[in-house]
Amino acid sequence: MGTKTVDETGVKTDEHKTDEAAETAGTAGSTEAAEATEAAGTADETGTDTPDTLDGTGTPEDVDVTGKTDGADGAEAGATGVGQGAGAVVSAGLGIVSLTGSWVGTVASARESLMGQLQTSSSSNVGTLIEKGYGNAWQATAMWGGVFALVALIVGVVVLARPAFGAPGRPQAPWIKSVAWAGVALGVIGLLLAVLKYTDVLLGLPSTG
């Protein structure tokens, strides 16, 4: 009784079969327990960590909000850059107009010439005819050229000085500086030439003596 015996023909007894069934059941139970333990460990590694973004009161502490901030800063910087670029181009354009002339200066010059002819229609003085017919017209052209040059100079200076009154550490685009400096230079040259012409230092009226 209680011993495992095998008959001579190799047939297992009932006691032997019972012991093998018990051993198989024990092995299966151990395997299932090991798998369950391993699965629980994996769940602890992946699902039990609490996010660091909330403290005990549920308030986010380390939430990354730099995305929204960077987007707002980028939009503001883009708007500022567009305005400064437009101002630089306007400054350079006005500087060119001050040197080449504008339709305003042309109309003013023609108007002064016509008024001079009307005033001197009955005069025989050549000096008066030249001064009224040509001198005033040239001065009108010089005056309007000086106005455009002065505006170009002011706009260029404002564009170059704008970063000093904006957000610190935000550099100005190199091309904006170049175009603004070009506008300032053209404005200075145009203003200087306008003053010299208006005062008859440059290209003065011919002498009638």
C-alpha positions as CSV (number, residue, x, y, z in Angstrom):
1,M,0.0,0.0,0.0
2,G,1.3,3.5,-0.8
3,T,4.1,2.3,-3.1
4,K,4.3,2.8,-6.8
5,T,4.5,-0.4,-8.6
6,V,4.7,-1.3,-12.3
7,D,3.8,-4.8,-13.4
8,E,6.0,-6.8,-15.6
9,T,4.0,-5.8,-18.8
10,G,4.7,-2.0,-18.2
11,V,1.1,-1.2,-17.2
12,K,0.9,1.6,-14.6
13,T,-1.2,1.0,-11.5
14,D,-3.9,3.3,-10.3
15,E,-1.7,4.7,-7.6
16,H,0.9,5.7,-10.1
17,K,-1.6,7.5,-12.3
18,T,-3.0,9.4,-9.4
19,D,0.5,10.6,-8.3
20,E,1.3,11.8,-11.9
21,A,-1.9,13.7,-12.1
22,A,-1.1,15.5,-8.8
23,E,2.4,16.4,-10.0
24,T,1.0,17.8,-13.3
25,A,-1.5,19.9,-11.5
26,G,1.2,21.3,-9.2
27,T,3.4,22.1,-12.1
28,A,0.6,23.9,-13.9
29,G,-0.3,25.9,-10.8
30,S,3.3,27.0,-10.3
31,T,3.6,28.1,-14.0
32,E,0.3,30.1,-13.8
33,A,1.5,31.8,-10.5
34,A,4.8,32.7,-12.1
35,E,3.1,34.2,-15.1
36,A,0.7,36.2,-13.0
37,T,3.6,37.5,-10.9
38,E,5.5,38.6,-14.0
39,A,2.4,40.3,-15.4
40,A,1.8,42.2,-12.2
41,G,5.4,43.4,-12.2
42,T,5.1,44.6,-15.8
43,A,1.9,46.5,-14.9
44,D,3.6,48.1,-11.9
45,E,6.5,49.3,-14.2
46,T,4.2,50.8,-16.9
47,G,1.0,51.9,-15.1
48,T,1.8,52.9,-11.5
49,D,3.9,55.9,-12.1
50,T,2.1,59.1,-11.4
51,P,2.6,62.1,-13.6
52,D,4.9,64.8,-12.3
53,T,2.8,67.5,-13.8
54,L,0.3,67.5,-10.9
55,D,0.9,68.2,-7.2
56,G,-1.2,67.0,-4.3
57,T,-3.9,69.5,-5.0
58,G,-4.2,68.6,-8.7
59,T,-2.5,71.8,-9.8
60,P,-0.2,71.5,-12.8
61,E,3.4,72.3,-11.8
62,D,5.7,71.3,-14.6
63,V,3.2,71.5,-17.5
64,D,5.0,72.7,-20.6
65,V,3.3,75.9,-21.8
66,T,6.2,77.1,-23.8
67,G,4.5,76.1,-27.0
68,K,1.8,78.7,-26.7
69,T,4.2,81.3,-25.5
70,D,6.6,80.7,-28.3
71,G,3.8,80.9,-30.8
72,A,2.7,84.3,-29.5
73,D,6.2,85.6,-29.4
74,G,6.8,84.4,-33.0
75,A,3.6,86.2,-34.2
76,E,4.6,89.4,-32.4
77,A,8.1,89.2,-33.8
78,G,6.7,88.5,-37.3
79,A,4.4,91.5,-37.2
80,T,7.3,93.7,-35.9
81,G,9.6,92.5,-38.6
82,V,7.0,93.2,-41.3
83,G,6.5,96.8,-40.1
84,Q,10.2,97.5,-39.8
85,G,10.8,96.0,-43.3
86,A,8.1,98.1,-44.8
87,G,9.4,101.3,-43.2
88,A,12.9,100.6,-44.5
89,V,11.6,100.1,-48.0
90,V,9.5,103.3,-47.8
91,S,12.6,105.2,-46.6
92,A,14.7,104.0,-49.4
93,G,12.0,104.8,-52.0
94,L,11.4,108.3,-50.7
95,G,15.2,108.9,-50.8
96,I,15.3,107.9,-54.5
97,V,12.3,110.1,-55.3
98,S,14.0,113.1,-53.6
99,L,16.9,112.7,-56.0
100,T,15.0,111.9,-59.2
101,G,12.0,114.1,-58.7
102,S,8.3,113.5,-58.2
103,W,5.1,114.5,-60.0
104,V,4.4,116.9,-57.1
105,G,7.6,118.7,-57.8
106,T,7.0,118.8,-61.5
107,V,3.5,120.3,-61.1
108,A,4.8,122.8,-58.6
109,S,7.6,123.8,-60.9
110,A,5.2,124.2,-63.9
111,R,2.8,126.2,-61.8
112,E,5.5,128.6,-60.7
113,S,6.8,129.0,-64.3
114,L,3.3,129.8,-65.5
115,M,2.7,132.4,-62.7
116,G,6.1,134.0,-63.6
117,Q,5.1,134.3,-67.2
118,L,1.8,135.9,-66.3
119,Q,3.5,138.4,-63.9
120,T,6.2,139.4,-66.4
121,S,4.1,139.5,-69.6
122,S,4.4,143.2,-70.0
123,S,7.9,143.5,-68.5
124,S,11.0,143.9,-70.7
125,N,13.5,143.2,-67.8
126,V,15.4,140.1,-68.7
127,G,16.6,139.5,-65.1
128,T,13.0,139.6,-63.9
129,L,11.9,137.2,-66.7
130,I,14.5,134.7,-65.7
131,E,13.9,134.9,-62.0
132,K,10.1,134.7,-62.3
133,G,9.9,132.2,-65.1
134,Y,12.7,129.8,-64.1
135,G,14.2,130.7,-60.7
136,N,11.0,130.2,-58.8
137,A,10.2,127.0,-60.7
138,W,13.5,125.5,-59.9
139,Q,13.2,126.5,-56.2
140,A,9.8,124.8,-56.1
141,T,11.3,121.6,-57.5
142,A,14.2,121.8,-54.9
143,M,11.7,122.4,-52.1
144,W,9.6,119.4,-52.8
145,G,12.7,117.3,-53.3
146,G,13.9,118.4,-49.9
147,V,10.6,117.5,-48.3
148,F,10.8,113.9,-49.7
149,A,14.4,113.7,-48.6
150,L,13.5,114.8,-45.0
151,V,10.7,112.3,-44.7
152,A,13.0,109.5,-46.0
153,L,15.6,110.5,-43.4
154,I,13.1,110.5,-40.5
155,V,11.5,107.2,-41.5
156,G,15.0,105.5,-41.9
157,V,16.1,106.8,-38.4
158,V,12.8,105.5,-36.8
159,V,13.3,102.1,-38.3
160,L,16.9,101.9,-37.1
161,A,16.0,103.1,-33.6
162,R,12.9,100.8,-33.3
163,P,14.7,97.8,-31.7
164,A,15.8,100.0,-28.8
165,F,12.2,100.5,-27.8
166,G,11.1,96.9,-28.4
167,A,11.6,93.6,-26.7
168,P,15.2,93.3,-25.4
169,G,17.4,90.7,-27.0
170,R,15.5,90.5,-30.3
171,P,17.9,91.4,-33.1
172,Q,16.8,93.3,-36.2
173,A,17.1,91.5,-39.5
174,P,20.3,92.5,-41.4
175,W,18.4,93.3,-44.6
176,I,16.1,95.7,-42.8
177,K,19.2,97.5,-41.4
178,S,20.8,97.7,-44.8
179,V,17.7,99.1,-46.6
180,A,17.1,101.6,-43.7
181,W,20.6,102.8,-43.9
182,A,20.3,103.2,-47.6
183,G,17.2,105.3,-47.0
184,V,19.0,107.5,-44.5
185,A,21.9,108.0,-46.8
186,L,19.7,108.9,-49.8
187,G,17.7,111.3,-47.6
188,V,20.8,113.1,-46.4
189,I,22.1,113.5,-50.0
190,G,18.7,114.6,-51.3
191,L,18.3,117.1,-48.5
192,L,21.7,118.5,-49.0
193,L,21.2,118.9,-52.7
194,A,17.8,120.5,-52.2
195,V,19.2,123.1,-49.8
196,L,22.1,123.9,-52.2
197,K,19.7,124.3,-55.1
198,Y,17.1,126.3,-53.2
199,T,19.8,128.8,-52.1
200,D,21.3,129.0,-55.6
201,V,24.6,127.7,-54.4
202,L,24.2,124.8,-56.8
203,L,23.1,125.5,-60.4
204,G,22.1,129.0,-59.7
205,L,20.4,131.4,-62.1
206,P,22.6,132.7,-64.9
207,S,23.8,136.3,-64.6
208,T,22.2,138.9,-66.9
209,G,24.8,141.6,-66.3
